[in-house]
Amino acid sequence: MGINHFILALISFTCLLSFSTSTNAPPSLSDASSPTSSELYDMIEVMSESPSPFAFDGITLESIDNLLSILPSSVNPALQQICGNTDHPVECIIATMPFLDEKTPIEPLSVLKAGIEAMDNQTKDALAEVTKLSMDPTTPKNVVPILQTCIDVYNNILNSDQKSFEDISNRNLVQLSTELGANVENILGCDNAFKQAKLESPMKEMDAMLGKIISNTLTIGVDMVHF
């Protein structure tokens, strides 16, 4: 995927976000049905598979600053800076933008809140999917208990998200860090259950995106937020 294609994908995505913020329901992060969403996830896949996270069709971007510098100008520079200090900056921007309106000051705490909302949204999508699979009569009986483990994992993340919001309200940074850190462990539970059964998880892709959101919220919450 070349740089021009990359820029066009992000510009298209920004236009989509402008429309989505006028509605009450943010777009699902796991919905890859539209061409724009598909292009963005292709871009993320290329980033994850490339020998260098900043290499595109032989063109190497020397640093994260180079990567963020080619984002559309409508992406708030403050958001670029905050997300640029996470392990997954592009996913950070993609996840948080639908939950940040024009009146919201872009600072670590507001981006953290948006990240937790994105995590909650993605987790609910994953929970709906795994619940559907567990109730499907064609699902092998030996897989159903594993899917139940995944259901428990997602419910744990949702509970942790609510506690994180409470910790923010109470300005309890220590407990907030604990809850955000717990989700790093939680997200491994579903995939590990399938690995132990020597099966490939049907939730692998959704968990991968969710894991990156969780990682980013932990980085922002621990390293950037101060009460």
Steps between C-alpha positions, in 0.01 A plus 500: 500500500664827393510830683241658270258214565571531872422873498181450298384233743549728797335796325202281416487379858504858630203585279321194636570612855362847427173336404500249786549761771164650403329177610467346844654164413873497419604263221607157609876456493456145380273587207708451188208484258554841344786575257634773730507275805654220296778729377580609854522147627716407200726786601519377860570146378787625285642687799487191719654269239772732374861443623491866601175645637563805284578330167257523207588352158870550556457854635619516858370766735784559741291576806148521634516876439537427128199270513280748683613788278314354201167474680222734379518849646156452655651256753567716804877546549458453875336161436782409263754586768325300773439198278852528365628407843307172509606164356219508241459863390284446192260274689496758779381770260251270327354384832473830684391747232134386490477570875657847492275783388618842386436656841704243692846627600759258369709402798615165642197462729243565226682265263515236774125529553444469125729196494306331779174572315651351184614197702152462642344527154736245348455263793121512466535414131726206588262385773206506259697299245625235741155465658350441156761233430435327832128479424548381143384133480774430244776596743685185615415406858865499606533864389205633701686497838788689339260759368361533851851583617505777239163627622644518853806684369293765325273547800810548717623770263163676503497493881854636507402779261225616736737488794752703299242774445426495873871528577523801268206665676663428837840613368649173621800460272637191677176304467452626144842363404408168661175470302663597170782255565255220583352527153839425344479162672127460436524530123739204481246265659287424196786429260688298761195279557491416129876444488478254788239308301730524194235692309509836325283761666217640287542818708864544407461811283260676735725418796803636314339842454362494853844413634652802328234730643563355847875546462453862394267583790750354745782711355292817508358431846831411662746725317300808406205553737568687823238594761 
